[in-house]
Amino acid sequence: MGLFERLTNDVCELLGLDCNTPTDAVFSFTGLCSRGGKTGAHVDGWGIAFYDGRAARVFLDPQPAVRSPLAELLRTWPLRSLIIVAHIRRRTRGPTSLPNTHPFTRELWGRHWTFAHNGTVPGARRLKLGRFRPIGTTDSEHVFCHLLEVLRSELGDYPRSPRTLVDLIAKASRRIANDGTLNYLLSDSHRLYARSSTSLFHIIRQAPFGQATLSDDEVKVNFADLTTPRDRVAVVATRPLTRDERWTAGNPGELWVFENGALRFSVDSRGKQDGRAQAFQARGRARDQSRAADGVSP
Amino acid sequence: MGLFERLTNDVCELLGLDCNTPTDAVFSFTGLCSRGGKTGAHVDGWGIAFYDGRAARVFLDPQPAVRSPLAELLRTWPLRSLIIVAHIRRRTRGPTSLPNTHPFTRELWGRHWTFAHNGTVPGARRLKLGRFRPIGTTDSEHVFCHLLEVLRSELGDYPRSPRTLVDLIAKASRRIANDGTLNYLLSDSHRLYARSSTSLFHIIRQAPFGQATLSDDEVKVNFADLTTPRDRVAVVATRPLTRDERWTAGNPGELWVFENGALRFSVDSRGKQDGRAQAFQARGRARDQSRAADGVSP
């Protein structure tokens, strides 16, 4: 059974990783894709973005995974990155197409921004656009283009204060979500922004590392065998991917901001920091690529 | 010997295809990559963009091809597209990186633009930028961002008249090339723009189809076996890829514009149409994907 052939329960699922050392997503991606059991349901469009500095390398496939050599490639290629954004879609109506495949990418302020969305925003077409225009026809890409235009027009340049950026993203997201469901992953190459509307979970994996078992598979991994004590990885997913780790559920309207593998900011549905954000340890990102906390090919 | 391991003579090579029916690039890409004979020289960074409607699916690999599973994937996966832009680089100084890997991509007017460059523009940093900013550090990406800013600021929106767009691209390119070498491939998802400064060739393959043999290999293909009479493919490359076809050399400063597999415009170094452009047959792009003129996996 192929990696991308077993998603059943949801129309789409999100997976994000934010790490302090370059990490591959094979274990979590396997969990994401086996979601719902080995029923053989086809995944019909999927994409994954791996950041390398300010640039994102994005692999998109609008085709059913059963016909996709790219799916097979990524199942066996442990590409490492500090930030990974993935999206998997199960077809419900009509064919998928490349322009409608998440994650979407745009350049703003000399860095790639990526966006993957789970939900529906029926009034998205009414959101004001500016320099960013949709290429495809999804509400999701329209929301993304609108959000970037808000940032560009209100900030002018990438702000020195992360709080300024976080507050603006949170505020714009609340406004957009008034008219729909807005679970999303967003990255600017520096941080991973994860917004919960109906379903989003995260976990921080750090020392002491334990064992984890994928929720829908018998695949186990002992992270202690694969990591160094300083490794730290934040994993965000539509639902918990493992059954023996403690995942944190997002509240409706909550925005998490991850940096260096830690939760740096958490903004609640009223725009207030809700106090749950962990103390942010501002140690630099690791430079060595010798070990990776998520790095196992089951 | 891998597909991407045999480039020797040039720092980089360009390959573009513009077709009236979805076509794969395996034959020409094999020719591009075997350029210079089977000497085992490593290709150190390469990328290829396949258009699907207004969106481009871009595969980038800054790694030596000898370690690249992606190179092996694309050698055997006949992805079909109406417009393909590829770039291969041989390392001369220092490592390549993802942000510096061609082709570059930006969204303008709701369509992906892609750009691959062969040459050097020493004064590129002095070219004015606007809404598009480089992510990497190459002169090539700076030129691309500048060119798009010229189009955006002078045209406002995608012009109905192709001549307006072509003339502006030609004019801006002449100005940029005053300060460097500007062989490039550019696409807006609708047309393929190919500019020659020092070395660029093209060929139009159409009925009656003959046989072709790759210049540096013994790989032959009889296009008549692989095409329908209505298929037409324009192939552009840094140097002729085959030894038994008649390739047209670009004059210094010349800009070719291909559409539906035909040469629609040709602008010379003084901005005049030079009369060599073929009569453009404005028949629509083919919808069927049953046959492809370049579609053979040697």
Contacts between the chains, C-beta under 8 A, distances in Angstrom:
chain1	res1	chain2	res2	distance
A	52	B	62	7.6
A	52	B	97	7.0
A	52	B	98	3.9
A	52	B	99	7.0
A	53	B	97	7.0
A	53	B	98	6.9
A	53	B	99	5.5
A	53	B	135	7.8
A	54	B	99	6.2
A	54	B	135	5.0
A	55	B	98	4.8
A	55	B	99	3.9
A	55	B	135	4.9
A	55	B	136	6.7
A	57	B	60	5.7
A	57	B	98	5.7
A	58	B	58	7.5
A	59	B	59	7.7
A	60	B	57	5.7
A	62	B	52	7.6
A	69	B	73	5.7
A	69	B	76	7.3
A	69	B	77	4.8
A	70	B	73	6.9
A	70	B	77	7.8
A	73	B	69	5.7
A	73	B	70	6.9
A	73	B	73	5.0
A	76	B	69	7.3
A	77	B	69	4.9
A	77	B	70	7.8
A	97	B	52	7.0
A	97	B	53	6.9
A	98	B	52	3.9
A	98	B	53	6.9
A	98	B	55	4.8
A	98	B	57	5.7
A	99	B	52	7.0
A	99	B	53	5.5
A	99	B	54	6.2
A	99	B	55	3.9
A	106	B	107	6.0
A	107	B	106	6.1
A	107	B	132	6.8
A	107	B	133	6.7
A	107	B	135	6.2
A	109	B	133	6.4
A	110	B	133	3.9
A	110	B	134	6.2
A	110	B	135	5.6
A	111	B	135	6.2
A	112	B	135	6.3
A	131	B	131	5.3
A	132	B	107	6.8
A	133	B	107	6.7
A	133	B	109	6.5
A	133	B	110	3.9
A	134	B	110	6.1
A	135	B	53	7.8
A	135	B	54	5.0
A	135	B	55	4.9
A	135	B	107	6.2
A	135	B	110	5.6
A	135	B	111	6.2
A	135	B	112	6.3
A	136	B	55	6.7
